[in-house]
Amino acid sequence: MIKSFKTKITEKVFEGEKPKKLKGLDFDLAVMRLDMLDNAISLQSLSPLKSIGLHPLKGGRQGQWAISVNSRWRICFEFVDGNAINVEITDYHKG
């Protein structure tokens, strides 16, 4: 279950809004991925879905995970005690 969002804009996408700041984001796919994350009870329940590109992050984002949306867009999050926290949609080219 998603317990917290790192950004309000990510929360708005989860609620079905289409903020203009996220140019190029496939909103329908982002909402679908956020719903999958909200329903996940473990990382293992996400990992069999190869198309989402679940992977651990390194460097300054160590401890976080990412799933692909489209193009340069990723959903980054931490997974603690069966819950996703600090969920954010980010442009991985901007770091």
Helices and strands as residue ranges (DSSP letters): H 8-14, H 27-39, G 50-52, E 55-56, G 59-61, E 65-70, E 73-80, E 83-91
